[in-house]
Amino acid sequence: MHSQASAAAEKAVVAPYGSWESPISAAAVSAAGRTVEGLAVAGDGRLLWVETRPEEGGRAVLVKEAAEPGGDAVDVTPEGFAVRSLAQEYGGGAFAVQGDVVVFSNYSDQRLYKQTIGDNSAQPLTPDYTGSVLRYADGVFDPHFCRYVTIMEGSSNLNSDHRKDSSNPVTTIAAVTISDRDANEPTVLVSGNDFYAFPRIDPIKRRMAWIEWSNPNMSWDKAQLWVGYFSEKGEVHNKICIAGGDPTLVESPTEPKWTSKGELFFITDRESGFWNIYKWDEESNLIVQLYSLDAEFSKPMWIFGVSSYGFLGKDDTSNKIVCCYRQNGRSCAGVLDHDSGSFSELDIPFSSVTNIVSGDGFFYVEGASATLPVSIAKVTLDEKRKTATNFSIVWSSSEDVMQYASYFSLPEFMEFPTVVPGQKAYAYFYAPHNHIFQGSSDEKPPLLVRTHGGPTDEARGVLDLGVQYWTSRGWAFVDVNYGGSTGYGRKFRERLLGQWGVVDVNDCCSCATFLVETGRVDAQRLCVTGESAGGFTTLACLAFRLIFKAGMHKFEAYYIDNLVGNRKAYFERSPINFVDRFSCPIILFQGLEDTVVSPVQATTIYKAIKDKGLPVALVEYEGEQHGFRKAENIKFTLEQQMVFFARLVGHFKVADGITPIKIDNFDEPSL
């Protein structure tokens, strides 16, 4: 792709970086903004998935794979419903399927509903509490007691609205009777700890596995895997800790799954600091590592419903596990023989794999690559379950994306030195690319540095029209995996413990400096952007470093205790306490229903910077929460960010006809 563009470089129009015309519009980016929020295989072997639709105001809809290849997928969710949980604010795990029966969490009232696939009606399973006081996620069917077992989160005050009183919710594992009649009160099965996830029922014996953890830890810091045995009445009457209970070991078990034969598998990082797959030997009560590799077979559980592996073979009679791991910036899917401990890599087009669900001799995988947007593919295997014989796309976040292929900038995985001697961090660099335009030989492009959220999330170097929007207009773009990012093991992730606002800031600045020193970008036109936790890093970069010329910020209680530390560190790393150190323009975007990052924080930053006399703008969106879902808001945010940077630091005119918003301390005449 780039080689073809290079061959035609002599015919390219020379124009200032940042001013290039591009068909990848903000509208095209927002139209490609569909995301996947859960996968499952229905009783007939066809895939179900939840997709969010920006064009429907971010509505999340359960969809079923077409009956025949090339056919149209079918919406399962009735009109007026949306499949989305607000548990832990980030949600996920909003539905489960057994045969042709679906149970899902409805967005507007957060109640659980039962629906038969093909039926356009849904029956409530849980009571209608005034004010949405309870939320449900990560549920599974319990075949032993005809019920639905789920994570339940709610305020300790049943007369309050959980969305307005979510500072200290109570989390439990609960059961809801599956009935064709009235809604039923949930029954608490497991309680007493701060957090729970992955309740999974053994299909053979009356028992359940789950993950639990307590403040101030997150599940990827330190957690425990438990198995509880059900009494004749369905109560948990006996519990044993399988992993995470040894005080001499620090580990974070995750993703427990039972085979149809009653064998328990899970993932933990106890041996090497990397998440690998293990099996519980019930007779000896020991755990056995199936395959050892310095790679991550799972990821931090920011949302419920993560699925990184599955069992192959009808009724799980096969000894094969399909799984994926992340190593050195790349994902690898493969088949693990859990008897021999051998691993066979599968040749599929995805360089990044997110979720996997399996069937009999096939599996579905959510993934992407540098030239493929986020998609779901069905992969069929040979009889020996070692080789992929067919790879077909079932769903794509952007079906029309390849029309822009000649404008794509391919990511370059790079290592760069940090401020710690001998230590490296990682990033994906995208050079400006447009087959019609090129910059002059005496000009370097402006750079936009993106700081991912989490802060334990990860940049993955896959096709993202939101990145190509910038590079096709003549910007260089870099996605930084600073110390603390996932995908590189516990040791790399824990660089951020007690150092949030230090390590991430240093690494982002080091990355930008590295690109300047290697002659790839203009030192006078360095900008930084971030959302959520990445927004904090962005503001800290602007407050405590002089390297960047402008920034954009798109605005976890105990989590911060581990990442920052004591009260003195809180103060010293909070940008709002050092407004006098801001020296460049900032634009802020804020959802007014965000309960993760309060709108008050954006307003406080905005007023402080405005009072200092620096150029600043604040855009607030009604009806948006943590992460924008509406197409019109995604489009407006991208356009205003581009024109803001162009007006204040770019030294070029944007080719698009964008009407800029007012910038305080910049647009009004000086007195």
C-alpha positions in Angstrom: 0.0 0.0 0.0 2.7 2.5 1.0 5.0 1.2 -1.7 2.4 2.1 -4.3 2.1 5.5 -2.8 5.9 5.9 -2.8 6.1 5.0 -6.5 3.6 7.8 -7.2 5.2 10.3 -4.9 6.6 12.4 -7.8 3.0 13.2 -8.8 1.8 14.1 -5.3 0.9 17.7 -4.6 3.2 19.4 -2.1 1.2 21.1 0.6 1.8 22.0 4.3 1.4 19.1 6.7 -2.0 19.3 8.4 -3.7 21.0 5.4 -4.2 18.0 3.2 -7.6 17.1 1.9 -8.9 13.7 2.9 -12.2 11.8 2.3 -11.9 10.3 5.8 -14.2 12.8 7.4 -15.3 13.1 11.0 -18.7 11.7 9.8 -17.0 8.7 8.4 -15.2 8.1 11.7 -18.4 8.3 13.7 -20.1 6.0 11.2 -17.4 3.5 11.9 -17.8 3.8 15.6 -19.8 0.6 16.2 -18.3 -1.6 18.9 -18.8 -5.1 20.2 -19.8 -5.6 23.8 -20.1 -9.4 24.2 -20.1 -12.7 22.3 -22.0 -16.0 22.8 -22.9 -19.0 20.8 -26.6 -19.9 20.6 -28.0 -23.4 20.8 -28.1 -23.7 17.0 -24.3 -22.9 16.8 -24.8 -19.4 15.4 -23.2 -16.4 17.0 -24.9 -13.7 19.1 -23.2 -10.4 19.8 -24.0 -7.0 21.3 -23.2 -4.1 19.1 -23.4 -0.4 20.0 -24.8 1.9 17.3 -23.8 5.6 17.4 -26.4 6.4 14.7 -29.1 5.2 17.3 -27.7 7.3 20.1 -25.3 4.6 21.2 -28.1 2.0 21.7 -26.7 -1.5 22.3 -28.5 -4.2 20.4 -28.2 -8.0 20.5 -27.7 -9.4 17.0 -27.7 -13.0 15.6 -25.6 -14.3 12.8 -27.3 -14.9 9.5 -28.6 -18.4 8.9 -26.7 -18.7 5.6 -23.4 -17.2 4.6 -23.9 -13.9 2.9 -27.3 -13.4 4.5 -28.3 -10.5 6.8 -27.8 -10.7 10.5 -31.0 -10.4 12.6 -31.7 -8.0 15.4 -32.8 -10.0 18.5 -33.5 -7.1 20.9 -37.0 -5.7 20.6 -37.6 -2.0 19.9 -37.5 0.1 23.1 -34.9 -2.1 24.7 -31.1 -1.8 24.9 -28.7 -4.5 26.1 -26.4 -2.7 28.4 -25.4 -3.1 32.0 -24.1 -0.2 34.1 -22.5 -2.4 36.8 -19.2 -0.9 37.9 -20.1 2.0 35.5 -18.1 0.3 32.7 -20.6 -2.5 32.2 -20.1 -5.5 29.9 -21.5 -9.0 30.4 -25.0 -7.7 29.7 -26.5 -11.0 28.4 -26.3 -14.8 28.4 -27.9 -17.4 26.2 -29.0 -21.0 26.8 -30.4 -22.7 23.7 -32.8 -20.1 22.3 -33.4 -18.3 25.5 -31.6 -15.0 26.3 -31.5 -13.1 29.6 -30.3 -9.5 29.3 -29.8 -6.4 31.3 -31.9 -3.5 29.9 -30.2 -0.1 29.9 -33.1 2.2 30.8 -34.2 0.4 34.0 -31.3 -2.0 34.6 -33.7 -4.9 35.2 -33.1 -8.4 33.9 -35.4 -9.6 31.1 -35.9 -13.0 29.5 -36.5 -13.3 25.8 -36.9 -16.2 23.4 -34.9 -15.5 20.2 -37.3 -14.7 17.4 -39.9 -13.3 19.9 -40.3 -9.5 19.8 -41.3 -9.3 23.4 -39.3 -9.6 26.6 -40.5 -10.6 30.1 -39.0 -8.9 33.3 -37.3 -11.3 35.7 -36.4 -8.8 38.4 -38.6 -6.3 40.2 -38.9 -2.7 39.1 -37.2 -0.8 41.9 -37.8 2.9 41.8 -34.6 4.7 40.7 -32.7 1.7 39.2 -31.1 0.7 42.5 -29.8 -2.6 41.3 -27.5 -3.5 38.4 -26.7 -7.0 37.0 -23.8 -8.3 34.9 -21.8 -11.3 34.0 -24.7 -13.7 34.5 -25.0 -17.4 33.6 -27.8 -20.0 33.5 -27.8 -22.5 36.4 -29.2 -25.8 35.1 -29.4 -27.4 38.5 -31.9 -24.9 40.0 -33.6 -23.3 37.0 -32.2 -19.9 37.8 -29.9 -17.2 36.5 -26.8 -16.5 38.6 -25.3 -13.0 38.2 -23.2 -10.3 39.7 -25.6 -7.9 41.5 -24.5 -4.4 42.4 -26.6 -1.9 44.3 -26.8 0.9 46.8 -27.2 -0.1 50.4 -30.1 2.2 50.4 -32.9 0.7 48.3 -34.8 4.0 48.2 -32.0 5.8 46.4 -31.0 6.0 42.7 -27.8 3.9 42.3 -26.7 6.2 39.4 -26.7 9.1 41.8 -25.5 7.2 44.8 -22.8 5.0 43.5 -19.9 6.0 45.7 -20.1 2.8 47.7 -22.3 0.2 46.1 -22.6 -3.3 47.6 -21.6 -6.1 45.2 -22.7 -9.7 45.6 -23.3 -12.9 43.6 -27.1 -13.4 43.4 -29.6 -15.8 41.9 -32.8 -14.9 40.1 -35.5 -17.6 39.4 -36.3 -18.0 35.7 -40.1 -17.9 35.7 -42.8 -17.4 33.0 -44.9 -15.6 35.5 -44.0 -12.8 38.0 -40.7 -11.1 38.5 -38.7 -12.4 41.5 -36.6 -10.9 44.2 -32.9 -11.8 43.8 -31.4 -14.2 46.4 -27.9 -13.4 47.5 -25.6 -16.5 47.2 -22.1 -15.0 48.0 -21.3 -11.7 49.8 -18.9 -10.1 52.1 -16.1 -9.0 49.8 -15.8 -5.8 47.9 -16.0 -7.2 44.3 -17.0 -10.3 42.5 -16.8 -11.5 38.8 -17.0 -14.6 36.7 -19.7 -16.7 38.5 -19.5 -19.9 36.5 -21.6 -23.0 37.1 -20.3 -26.6 36.8 -22.7 -28.4 34.5 -22.1 -31.8 36.2 -21.8 -31.1 39.9 -23.8 -28.6 42.0 -21.0 -26.1 42.5 -19.9 -22.7 41.2 -16.5 -21.0 40.6 -16.0 -17.2 40.9 -13.4 -14.5 41.3 -13.4 -12.0 44.2 -11.1 -9.2 45.4 -11.1 -6.4 47.9 -10.1 -2.8 48.1 -7.6 -1.2 47.5 -6.7 -3.8 44.9 -8.1 -4.1 41.4 -8.7 -7.6 40.1 -5.4 -7.6 38.1 -3.5 -6.6 41.2 -4.6 -9.3 43.6 -7.6 -11.6 43.5 -8.8 -15.0 44.6 -10.5 -17.9 42.8 -13.1 -19.7 44.8 -15.3 -22.8 44.4 -18.5 -23.1 46.3 -20.8 -26.1 46.7 -24.6 -25.8 46.6 -26.9 -27.3 49.1 -30.1 -29.1 48.2 -31.8 -25.7 48.4 -29.3 -24.0 46.1 -27.4 -22.1 48.8 -23.6 -22.0 48.9 -22.8 -24.0 52.0 -19.1 -24.9 51.5 -16.3 -22.9 49.9 -12.7 -23.5 49.1 -10.1 -21.1 47.8 -8.4 -22.5 44.6 -5.9 -19.7 43.9 -4.9 -16.4 45.4 -5.2 -17.4 49.0 -1.5 -18.0 49.6 -0.2 -14.9 51.4 3.3 -15.6 50.1 2.1 -15.3 46.5 0.8 -12.3 44.6 -1.4 -13.4 41.8 -4.6 -12.3 40.0 -6.5 -15.3 38.8 -9.2 -14.6 36.2 -11.6 -16.2 33.7 -12.6 -19.5 35.3 -14.4 -21.9 33.0 -15.8 -25.4 33.5 -15.8 -28.1 30.8 -18.9 -30.2 30.2 -17.0 -32.9 32.1 -16.7 -30.7 35.3 -13.0 -29.8 34.9 -12.1 -26.3 36.0 -9.7 -24.1 34.0 -8.6 -20.6 34.7 -5.9 -18.0 34.0 -3.4 -16.6 36.5 0.0 -14.9 36.7 1.5 -16.7 39.7 4.6 -18.2 38.1 6.2 -15.6 35.8 4.1 -12.5 36.2 2.3 -13.3 32.9 -1.3 -14.5 32.6 -1.1 -18.2 31.6 -3.7 -21.0 31.5 -4.0 -23.4 34.5 -6.2 -26.3 35.5 -7.4 -27.3 39.0 -6.7 -30.9 40.0 -9.6 -31.5 42.3 -8.3 -34.7 43.9 -5.0 -33.1 45.1 -6.4 -29.6 45.3 -3.4 -28.4 43.3 -3.3 -26.2 40.2 -1.3 -27.2 37.2 0.1 -24.9 34.6 -0.8 -26.1 31.1 1.6 -24.0 29.0 4.4 -21.6 30.1 5.1 -18.4 28.1 6.1 -14.9 28.9 2.9 -13.6 27.3 -0.5 -12.5 28.4 -3.4 -14.9 27.8 -5.8 -12.5 29.4 -6.1 -8.8 30.2 -7.3 -6.5 33.0 -11.1 -6.9 33.6 -12.2 -3.4 33.1 -15.6 -4.7 31.8 -17.5 -7.9 32.6 -17.7 -10.8 30.2 -14.1 -11.1 29.0 -13.5 -14.4 27.2 -9.9 -15.1 26.1 -10.3 -18.9 25.5 -12.8 -21.7 24.9 -13.0 -25.5 24.6 -13.2 -27.2 21.2 -15.1 -30.3 20.4 -18.6 -31.5 20.7 -19.6 -31.6 24.4 -15.9 -30.7 25.2 -14.7 -34.2 24.5 -11.7 -32.7 22.8 -8.6 -32.0 24.8 -8.1 -28.8 22.8 -8.4 -25.2 24.0 -8.6 -22.3 21.5 -6.9 -19.2 23.1 -5.0 -16.1 22.3 -2.0 -14.4 23.9 -0.4 -10.9 23.6 3.4 -10.6 23.3 5.6 -7.7 22.2 2.7 -5.7 20.7 1.1 -8.5 18.8 -1.7 -11.0 19.4 -1.4 -14.7 18.5 -4.3 -17.1 18.3 -3.7 -20.8 18.7 -4.8 -24.2 19.9 -3.5 -25.6 23.2 -3.5 -29.3 23.8 -4.0 -29.4 27.6 -3.0 -33.1 27.8 0.4 -32.7 26.1 0.9 -29.0 26.8 1.7 -28.2 23.1 0.6 -25.0 21.4 -0.2 -24.7 17.7 -0.3 -21.2 16.3 -3.2 -20.4 13.9 -2.6 -18.4 10.8 -5.4 -15.8 10.8 -5.3 -12.2 9.5 -5.8 -10.6 12.9 -2.8 -9.1 14.7 -4.9 -8.2 17.7 -7.4 -10.5 19.3 -9.9 -9.4 21.9 -12.5 -12.1 22.7 -13.0 -15.8 21.7 -16.0 -18.1 22.0 -15.9 -21.6 20.7 -18.1 -24.3 19.2 -17.6 -27.8 17.8 -14.5 -27.6 15.5 -14.9 -23.8 15.1 -14.7 -20.6 17.0 -15.6 -17.0 16.7 -13.0 -14.3 17.4 -13.2 -10.5 17.8 -10.1 -8.9 16.4 -8.5 -6.5 14.1 -5.2 -5.7 12.2 -3.5 -2.7 10.7 -5.7 -3.1 7.6 -8.8 -4.7 9.1 -11.1 -2.7 11.5 -12.5 -4.3 14.6 -14.4 -7.4 13.3 -15.9 -10.7 14.3 -14.7 -13.7 12.3 -15.7 -17.4 12.2 -12.7 -19.7 12.1 -13.2 -23.3 11.1 -10.5 -25.9 12.0 -9.4 -29.2 10.5 -10.2 -32.5 12.1 -7.0 -32.5 14.2 -7.9 -29.0 15.5 -4.5 -27.6 14.6 -5.0 -25.7 11.4 -7.5 -23.0 10.3 -9.3 -24.2 7.1 -11.6 -21.2 6.7 -11.7 -17.6 8.0 -14.8 -15.5 7.3 -15.9 -12.1 8.5 -19.3 -12.3 10.3 -19.4 -8.6 11.3 -17.4 -5.5 10.8 -17.4 -2.2 12.6 -17.0 -0.5 9.3 -18.0 -2.4 6.2 -17.0 0.4 3.8 -13.6 1.1 5.3 -11.5 -0.3 2.4 -12.6 2.5 0.1 -10.0 4.6 2.1 -7.2 2.0 1.8 -4.9 4.3 -0.3 -5.0 6.8 2.5 -4.1 4.4 5.3 -0.9 4.9 7.4 0.4 1.6 8.7 1.5 1.5 12.3 5.2 1.1 13.2 5.8 -0.7 16.5 8.6 1.0 18.3 10.6 0.9 21.5 11.9 4.1 22.9 14.1 4.9 26.0 12.5 6.1 29.1 14.1 8.4 31.7 15.2 5.3 33.6 18.6 4.2 32.2 18.3 1.0 30.2 14.5 0.9 30.5 12.2 0.8 27.4 8.6 1.6 26.8 6.5 1.0 23.6 4.4 2.8 21.1 2.8 2.6 17.7 3.9 5.4 15.3 1.8 6.4 12.3 3.6 8.7 9.7 1.5 11.2 7.7 0.2 9.5 4.6 -2.0 10.6 1.7 -1.4 9.3 -1.9 -2.4 12.7 -3.3 -0.3 15.0 -1.0 3.1 15.2 0.5 4.9 17.6 2.7 7.9 19.8 1.6 11.4 18.6 2.3 12.1 21.4 4.7 9.1 20.8 6.9 8.4 18.2 9.6 4.9 17.2 10.5 3.0 18.1 13.6 2.6 15.3 16.1 -0.5 14.2 18.1 0.4 11.9 21.1 -2.5 9.8 22.4 -2.5 8.6 26.0 -4.8 5.6 26.4 -7.2 5.2 29.3 -7.3 2.8 32.2 -4.5 3.6 32.9 -3.9 -0.2 32.5 -5.4 -0.3 29.0 -3.3 -0.7 25.9 -2.7 0.8 22.4 -2.9 -2.1 19.9 -1.8 -0.7 16.5 -5.0 -1.7 14.6 -7.0 0.1 11.9 -8.8 3.0 13.5 -10.3 5.7 11.3 -10.0 8.1 14.2 -6.2 7.8 13.7 -6.4 7.8 9.9 -8.4 11.0 10.1 -5.2 12.8 11.4 -2.6 11.0 9.3 -4.4 11.4 6.0 -4.4 15.2 6.7 -0.7 15.4 7.3 -0.3 14.7 11.0 2.0 12.3 12.6 0.3 10.2 15.3 1.7 8.1 18.1 -0.2 5.7 20.5 1.9 5.3 23.6 2.1 2.2 25.8 3.7 3.8 28.8 4.8 1.9 31.9 1.6 0.6 33.5 0.0 -0.6 30.2 -1.2 -4.1 29.8 0.2 -6.6 27.3 3.7 -6.7 28.7 3.3 -8.6 32.0 2.9 -7.7 35.7 6.3 -6.1 36.1 5.7 -3.6 33.3 2.2 -3.0 34.5 3.3 -2.3 38.1 5.7 0.4 37.0 2.7 2.7 37.6 2.1 1.6 41.2 2.5 4.7 43.3 3.8 6.5 40.2 0.6 7.5 38.3 1.2 11.0 37.1 5.0 10.4 37.0 5.8 7.3 34.9 3.0 7.8 32.4 3.9 11.5 32.0 7.6 10.8 31.7 7.1 8.0 29.1 4.7 10.1 26.9 7.2 13.0 26.9 10.1 10.6 26.2 8.2 9.2 23.3 7.6 12.6 21.8 11.2 13.6 22.4 12.5 10.4 20.8 10.4 11.2 17.6 11.8 14.8 17.5 15.4 13.6 18.0 15.1 11.0 15.3 13.9 13.7 12.9 10.4 12.5 12.3 8.2 15.3 13.8 8.3 19.1 14.4 9.4 19.9 18.0 7.3 23.1 17.9 4.1 21.4 17.0 3.6 18.6 19.6 0.1 18.1 20.8 -1.3 15.5 23.3 -4.8 14.0 23.7 -6.4 11.5 26.1 -9.7 10.2 27.4 -10.6 9.0 30.9 -7.4 8.1 32.8 -5.5 9.2 29.6 -7.1 12.6 30.1 -5.4 12.9 33.5 -2.1 12.0 31.9 -2.7 14.6 29.2 -3.3 17.3 31.8 -0.3 16.3 33.8 1.9 16.4 30.7 0.6 20.0 30.1 1.0 21.1 33.7 4.3 19.6 34.6 6.2 19.5 31.3 7.0 22.2 28.7 7.2 19.9 25.7 3.6 20.1 24.4 2.0 23.1 22.7 -1.7 22.1 23.1 -3.8 19.4 24.6 -7.3 17.8 24.5 -8.9 16.0 27.4 -12.1 13.9 27.3 -13.3 13.7 30.6 -11.9 4.6 40.4 -12.0 5.4 44.1 -9.6 3.0 45.8 -7.7 2.3 42.5 -6.0 5.6 42.9 -4.6 4.6 46.3 -2.3 2.1 44.7 -1.5 4.2 41.7 -0.7 7.5 43.4 -0.1 6.8 47.0 -0.3 9.2 50.0 -2.2 12.5 50.3 1.0 14.5 49.6 1.4 12.7 46.2 -2.3 13.3 45.4 -1.7 17.0 45.8 1.6 17.1 44.0 0.3 15.2 40.9 -3.1 16.9 40.6 -2.9 19.4 37.7 -5.6 21.6 39.2 -3.3 22.5 42.1 -0.7 23.8 39.7 -2.7 25.9 37.2 0.2 28.4 37.2 2.3 25.8 35.4 0.0 25.5 32.4 1.4 27.3 29.5 -0.5 26.1 26.4 -4.0 26.0 25.0 -6.4 23.2 26.1 -9.8 22.0 24.8 -12.0 19.9 27.1 -14.9 17.6 26.2 -17.2 16.3 28.9 -20.3 14.0 29.2 -22.7 15.5 31.7 -24.0 12.1 32.9 -20.4 10.8 33.5 -20.3 9.2 37.0 -16.7 8.0 36.6 -15.2 11.5 36.0 -17.5 14.1 37.4 -18.4 17.1 35.1 -17.3 19.3 38.0 -13.7 18.3 37.3 -13.8 19.6 33.7 -15.5 22.8 34.8 -12.9 23.4 37.5 -10.0 22.9 35.1 -11.7 25.1 32.5 -12.3 28.0 34.9 -8.8 27.8 36.3 -7.1 27.9 32.9 -9.5 30.6 31.6 -8.7 32.8 34.7 -5.0 32.4 34.0 -5.6 33.9 30.5 -4.7 30.8 28.4 -6.8 29.9 25.4 -9.3 27.2 26.5 -12.6 25.8 25.4 -15.1 23.4 27.1 -17.7 21.4 25.3 -20.4 19.6 27.4 -22.7 16.9 26.0 -26.1 16.2 27.4 -26.9 12.5 27.7 -23.3 11.3 27.4 -21.6 9.2 30.1 -18.1 7.9 30.4 -17.1 7.6 26.7 -19.1 9.2 24.0 -21.6 7.0 22.1 -23.7 9.3 19.9 -22.5 9.7 16.3 -23.1 13.5 16.3 -21.0 14.0 19.4 -18.2 11.8 18.1 -18.1 13.7 14.9 -18.2 17.2 16.6 -15.5 16.3 19.0 -13.1 15.2 16.3 -13.7 18.2 14.1 -13.3 20.7 16.9 -10.2 19.0 18.2 -8.6 19.3 14.7 -9.5 22.9 14.1 -8.5 23.8 17.7 -5.0 22.5 17.1 -4.8 24.0 13.6 -5.7 27.5 14.8 -3.5 27.5 17.9 -0.3 25.6 17.0 -0.6 24.1 13.5 0.4 27.1 11.3 -1.8 25.7 8.5 -5.4 26.0 7.3 -7.7 22.9 7.7 -9.0 21.8 4.3 -12.4 20.8 5.8 -15.1 23.4 6.1 -15.4 23.2 9.9 -17.0 26.1 11.8 -14.9 26.5 15.0 -16.4 27.0 18.4 -15.4 30.0 20.5 -12.0 29.7 22.2 -11.9 31.8 25.4 -8.9 34.1 25.7 -8.3 33.7 22.0 -11.3 34.8 19.9 -12.4 37.9 21.9 -10.4 41.1 21.1 -7.9 42.1 23.7 -8.7 45.3 25.7 
